[in-house]
Amino acid sequence: MKEPAGSDPSGPMSASTGPLTTLERLAILAIIMTWGLNNAAAKVATAALPPMMVGGLRFALALAFLFPFVRPPFPDWKRLLAIVLLSGPIHFGIIYLAFGMAKSLSPLVVATQLWIPFTALFAWRMLGETMRMPAVAGLAVAFAGVAWMSLDPHGAADLPAIVLGVIAAAIWAVATVLVRKTPGVKPLKVQGMTALVAAPALIALSFAFEPDVIPRVQAAPPIAWACVVFAGVVSTIGASALLFWLVQRREAGRVTPYFLLTPLVSCTIGVLFMGDDLSPQLVIGGGATMLGVALVALTEKKTPPVVEPA
């Protein structure tokens, strides 16, 4: 989930001055690597376990750490419930289905980055925020890149997964905009509430709609379970904690552009270790998408940061 940008007056430097410290750079690198690895972990886990079960188990693990933060008061509880449902069982149910369906990791990961232009678009429609012309151009380039990437034979084979990834990105963007409309909500409380709702919901949906749940869980190899633990503990808890620490010290625009490197980590893993075949059309489409996303992100760099959805 996201947290409004801010500064910690007691920190070693203000949120807008001075170069990044070595510790801050290491924290940014750790977040990028964690999120990039987490995408690959999702692909590995959903190859062995039912996708919605992966999501449910991930949130069950996270809940063990986040439950102490789930306590009153609950301001604007109706909107908070919408945020929790959208960013929890709905988003992650769809995105894990996409990972389970995808043959290649790279096109799906690139497509999910559309949550950034989607957020700018929905903020314009729902909050009346101004969309500058570079952001509009970036949005058009990003969507054109996904379309071009999907026309490649390799991308077309993953078209259903890519479509689900785009839908999940749009849902995450709506949740992000709703969070912007709900100031004062502590991030760890939202994450804890999300885990509290998503864990039982996704596990129930898995038993209701996914075949052979118990046999697949029993037969899952250790690497699949390691990927679930990585997602639930290292990504959901560790990377988020580092992000919140960073944005307490720095303006959002100082740190969030670095996170655009996350798909590069995932795509490198996909090509080197998971058999992704990147044709020139996929590379051009993916590059255009990330260029458009970067244009939107850098134009809108003063907006609050959001934890990556994967």
C-alpha positions as CSV (number, residue, x, y, z in Angstrom):
1,M,0.0,0.0,0.0
2,K,1.1,3.6,-0.3
3,E,2.0,6.2,2.3
4,P,1.9,9.9,1.9
5,A,5.2,11.5,1.3
6,G,6.7,13.2,4.3
7,S,9.7,14.0,6.2
8,D,11.1,13.0,9.6
9,P,12.3,16.2,11.3
10,S,14.5,14.2,13.6
11,G,16.2,12.5,10.6
12,P,19.8,13.3,9.6
13,M,18.7,15.5,6.7
14,S,15.6,17.1,5.3
15,A,13.3,15.3,2.8
16,S,14.4,17.5,-0.1
17,T,18.0,18.3,0.4
18,G,21.3,16.6,0.2
19,P,22.5,13.5,-1.8
20,L,21.2,10.1,-0.9
21,T,23.3,8.4,1.7
22,T,24.9,5.0,1.2
23,L,22.4,3.4,3.5
24,E,19.5,4.9,1.5
25,R,21.0,3.7,-1.7
26,L,21.4,0.2,-0.3
27,A,17.8,0.3,0.9
28,I,16.6,1.3,-2.7
29,L,18.7,-1.5,-4.2
30,A,17.3,-4.0,-1.7
31,I,13.7,-3.0,-2.6
32,I,14.3,-3.2,-6.3
33,M,15.9,-6.6,-6.0
34,T,13.2,-7.9,-3.6
35,W,10.3,-6.8,-5.9
36,G,12.1,-8.1,-9.0
37,L,12.8,-11.5,-7.4
38,N,9.2,-11.5,-6.1
39,N,7.8,-11.5,-9.6
40,A,9.9,-14.5,-10.4
41,A,8.9,-16.2,-7.2
42,A,5.2,-15.7,-8.0
43,K,5.8,-17.5,-11.3
44,V,7.6,-20.4,-9.7
45,A,5.0,-20.7,-6.9
46,T,2.0,-20.6,-9.2
47,A,3.5,-23.3,-11.4
48,A,3.3,-25.8,-8.5
49,L,0.5,-24.5,-6.3
50,P,-3.0,-23.2,-7.2
51,P,-2.6,-19.5,-7.9
52,M,-5.2,-18.2,-5.5
53,M,-3.9,-20.5,-2.8
54,V,-0.5,-18.9,-3.3
55,G,-2.1,-15.5,-2.6
56,G,-3.9,-16.7,0.4
57,L,-0.9,-18.3,1.9
58,R,1.2,-15.2,1.2
59,F,-1.2,-13.0,3.2
60,A,-1.6,-15.6,5.9
61,L,2.1,-15.4,6.5
62,A,2.1,-11.6,6.4
63,L,-0.8,-11.5,8.8
64,A,1.3,-13.2,11.5
65,F,3.5,-10.1,11.5
66,L,0.8,-7.4,10.8
67,F,-2.0,-8.5,13.0
68,P,-0.9,-6.3,16.0
69,F,-1.5,-3.2,13.7
70,V,-5.2,-4.1,13.0
71,R,-6.9,-2.2,15.8
72,P,-9.4,0.8,16.1
73,P,-10.0,3.5,15.1
74,F,-11.0,2.8,11.5
75,P,-11.6,6.2,9.8
76,D,-13.9,6.2,6.8
77,W,-14.4,2.5,7.2
78,K,-16.5,2.1,4.0
79,R,-13.8,3.5,1.8
80,L,-11.2,1.6,3.8
81,L,-13.1,-1.6,3.1
82,A,-13.1,-0.8,-0.6
83,I,-9.3,-0.3,-0.5
84,V,-8.8,-3.6,1.3
85,L,-11.0,-5.6,-1.1
86,L,-9.5,-4.0,-4.2
87,S,-5.9,-4.2,-3.2
88,G,-6.2,-7.6,-1.5
89,P,-8.3,-10.5,-2.7
90,I,-9.4,-8.9,-6.0
91,H,-6.0,-7.6,-7.2
92,F,-4.0,-10.5,-6.0
93,G,-6.5,-13.1,-7.0
94,I,-6.3,-11.8,-10.6
95,I,-2.5,-11.2,-10.7
96,Y,-1.7,-14.7,-9.3
97,L,-4.0,-16.2,-11.9
98,A,-2.1,-14.3,-14.5
99,F,1.2,-15.6,-13.2
100,G,-0.2,-19.1,-13.2
101,M,-1.3,-18.8,-16.8
102,A,1.7,-17.0,-18.3
103,K,4.3,-19.0,-20.2
104,S,6.9,-16.2,-20.0
105,L,7.6,-13.9,-17.1
106,S,8.8,-10.8,-18.9
107,P,5.8,-9.6,-20.9
108,L,3.5,-10.0,-18.0
109,V,5.8,-8.1,-15.6
110,V,6.1,-5.2,-18.1
111,A,2.3,-5.1,-18.6
112,T,1.7,-4.8,-14.9
113,Q,3.7,-1.6,-14.8
114,L,0.7,0.1,-16.4
115,W,-0.6,0.7,-12.8
116,I,1.5,3.9,-12.9
117,P,-0.2,5.5,-15.9
118,F,-3.5,4.1,-14.8
119,T,-3.1,5.8,-11.4
120,A,-2.4,9.1,-13.2
121,L,-5.4,8.6,-15.4
122,F,-7.8,7.7,-12.5
123,A,-6.5,10.5,-10.3
124,W,-7.3,12.9,-13.1
125,R,-10.9,11.5,-13.4
126,M,-11.6,10.8,-9.7
127,L,-9.6,13.6,-7.9
128,G,-9.4,16.3,-10.5
129,E,-5.6,16.2,-10.6
130,T,-4.0,17.8,-13.6
131,M,-2.4,15.6,-16.2
132,R,0.5,17.3,-17.8
133,M,1.2,16.8,-21.5
134,P,4.3,14.6,-20.9
135,A,2.2,12.3,-18.7
136,V,-0.5,12.1,-21.4
137,A,2.2,11.3,-24.0
138,G,3.7,8.7,-21.7
139,L,0.4,7.1,-21.0
140,A,-0.2,6.7,-24.8
141,V,3.3,5.3,-25.4
142,A,2.9,2.8,-22.5
143,F,-0.3,1.4,-23.7
144,A,0.9,1.3,-27.3
145,G,4.0,-0.6,-26.1
146,V,1.9,-3.3,-24.4
147,A,-0.3,-3.6,-27.6
148,W,2.8,-3.9,-29.8
149,M,4.4,-6.4,-27.4
150,S,1.2,-8.5,-27.4
151,L,1.1,-8.7,-31.2
152,D,4.4,-10.7,-31.2
153,P,3.8,-14.5,-31.5
154,H,5.5,-15.0,-28.1
155,G,3.5,-12.2,-26.5
156,A,0.3,-13.4,-28.2
157,A,0.7,-16.8,-26.5
158,D,0.5,-15.0,-23.2
159,L,-2.3,-12.6,-24.2
160,P,-4.8,-13.9,-21.7
161,A,-2.3,-13.5,-18.9
162,I,-1.3,-10.1,-20.1
163,V,-4.9,-9.0,-20.2
164,L,-5.4,-10.2,-16.6
165,G,-2.2,-8.3,-15.7
166,V,-3.6,-5.1,-17.2
167,I,-6.9,-5.5,-15.4
168,A,-5.0,-6.1,-12.1
169,A,-2.9,-3.0,-12.7
170,A,-6.1,-1.0,-13.2
171,I,-7.6,-2.3,-10.0
172,W,-4.4,-1.5,-8.1
173,A,-4.5,2.0,-9.5
174,V,-8.1,2.5,-8.3
175,A,-7.1,1.4,-4.8
176,T,-4.2,3.8,-4.9
177,V,-6.4,6.7,-5.8
178,L,-8.8,5.7,-3.0
179,V,-5.9,5.7,-0.6
180,R,-5.1,9.3,-1.7
181,K,-8.6,10.2,-0.8
182,T,-8.2,8.7,2.7
183,P,-5.5,10.7,4.4
184,G,-4.2,9.8,7.8
185,V,-4.5,6.0,7.5
186,K,-1.3,4.3,8.7
187,P,0.2,2.0,6.0
188,L,0.8,-0.9,8.3
189,K,-2.8,-0.8,9.5
190,V,-4.0,-1.0,5.9
191,Q,-1.6,-3.8,5.1
192,G,-2.7,-5.7,8.2
193,M,-6.4,-5.3,7.3
194,T,-5.7,-6.3,3.7
195,A,-4.0,-9.5,4.9
196,L,-6.8,-10.2,7.4
197,V,-9.4,-10.1,4.6
198,A,-7.3,-11.5,1.7
199,A,-5.9,-14.6,3.4
200,P,-9.3,-16.3,4.2
201,A,-10.9,-15.0,1.0
202,L,-8.3,-16.3,-1.4
203,I,-8.0,-19.6,0.4
204,A,-11.8,-20.1,0.3
205,L,-11.8,-19.1,-3.4
206,S,-9.0,-21.5,-4.1
207,F,-11.0,-24.4,-2.6
208,A,-14.2,-23.3,-4.3
209,F,-12.8,-22.9,-7.9
210,E,-9.4,-24.4,-8.3
211,P,-9.0,-28.1,-9.0
212,D,-6.9,-30.6,-7.0
213,V,-6.0,-28.1,-4.3
214,I,-5.0,-30.5,-1.6
215,P,-3.0,-32.9,-3.9
216,R,-1.1,-29.9,-5.4
217,V,-0.4,-28.5,-2.0
218,Q,0.9,-31.9,-0.8
219,A,3.0,-32.4,-3.9
220,A,4.5,-28.8,-4.0
221,P,8.3,-28.9,-4.0
222,P,10.3,-26.9,-1.4
223,I,11.2,-24.2,-3.9
224,A,7.5,-23.4,-4.2
225,W,7.1,-23.0,-0.5
226,A,10.3,-20.9,-0.3
227,C,8.8,-18.6,-2.9
228,V,5.6,-18.2,-0.8
229,V,7.6,-17.4,2.3
230,F,9.7,-14.9,0.3
231,A,6.5,-13.2,-0.9
232,G,4.8,-13.1,2.5
233,V,7.7,-12.1,4.6
234,V,10.5,-10.6,2.6
235,S,8.5,-8.7,0.0
236,T,5.3,-7.8,1.9
237,I,7.0,-7.0,5.2
238,G,10.6,-6.3,4.5
239,A,10.5,-4.3,1.3
240,S,7.5,-2.3,2.6
241,A,9.2,-1.4,5.8
242,L,12.3,-0.2,3.9
243,L,10.0,1.9,1.6
244,F,8.2,3.5,4.5
245,W,11.6,4.2,6.2
246,L,12.8,5.9,3.0
247,V,9.7,8.1,2.4
248,Q,9.9,9.3,6.0
249,R,13.4,10.7,5.2
250,R,12.9,11.8,1.5
251,E,10.4,13.2,-0.9
252,A,8.6,10.5,-2.8
253,G,10.1,11.9,-6.1
254,R,13.6,11.4,-4.8
255,V,13.3,7.6,-4.5
256,T,10.3,6.2,-6.5
257,P,11.8,6.7,-10.0
258,Y,14.5,4.2,-9.0
259,F,11.9,1.5,-8.6
260,L,11.3,1.6,-12.4
261,L,14.3,-0.7,-12.5
262,T,12.3,-3.5,-10.9
263,P,11.0,-5.0,-14.2
264,L,14.6,-5.1,-15.5
265,V,15.5,-7.4,-12.6
266,S,12.5,-9.6,-13.3
267,C,13.1,-9.8,-17.0
268,T,16.7,-10.6,-16.5
269,I,15.8,-13.5,-14.3
270,G,13.1,-14.6,-16.8
271,V,15.6,-14.6,-19.7
272,L,18.6,-16.2,-17.9
273,F,16.8,-18.7,-15.7
274,M,13.2,-19.2,-16.8
275,G,13.4,-19.7,-20.5
276,D,11.9,-16.4,-21.6
277,D,12.4,-15.8,-25.4
278,L,12.6,-12.1,-26.1
279,S,12.1,-11.3,-29.7
280,P,12.9,-7.9,-31.2
281,Q,9.2,-7.0,-31.1
282,L,8.9,-7.9,-27.5
283,V,12.0,-5.9,-26.6
284,I,10.7,-2.9,-28.5
285,G,7.2,-3.1,-27.1
286,G,8.5,-3.7,-23.6
287,G,11.0,-0.8,-23.9
288,A,8.3,1.5,-25.2
289,T,6.0,0.5,-22.3
290,M,8.7,1.3,-19.7
291,L,9.6,4.5,-21.5
292,G,6.0,5.6,-21.3
293,V,5.7,4.5,-17.6
294,A,8.9,6.4,-16.8
295,L,7.6,9.5,-18.5
296,V,4.4,9.4,-16.4
297,A,6.2,8.6,-13.2
298,L,8.8,11.4,-13.6
299,T,6.1,13.9,-14.6
300,E,4.0,13.0,-11.6
301,K,6.9,12.5,-9.3
302,K,5.5,14.5,-6.5
303,T,2.6,12.1,-6.0
304,P,2.8,9.8,-3.0
305,P,4.7,6.5,-3.5
306,V,3.0,3.1,-3.7
307,V,4.3,-0.3,-2.8
308,E,4.6,-2.4,-5.9
309,P,1.6,-4.7,-6.4
310,A,3.4,-7.9,-7.1
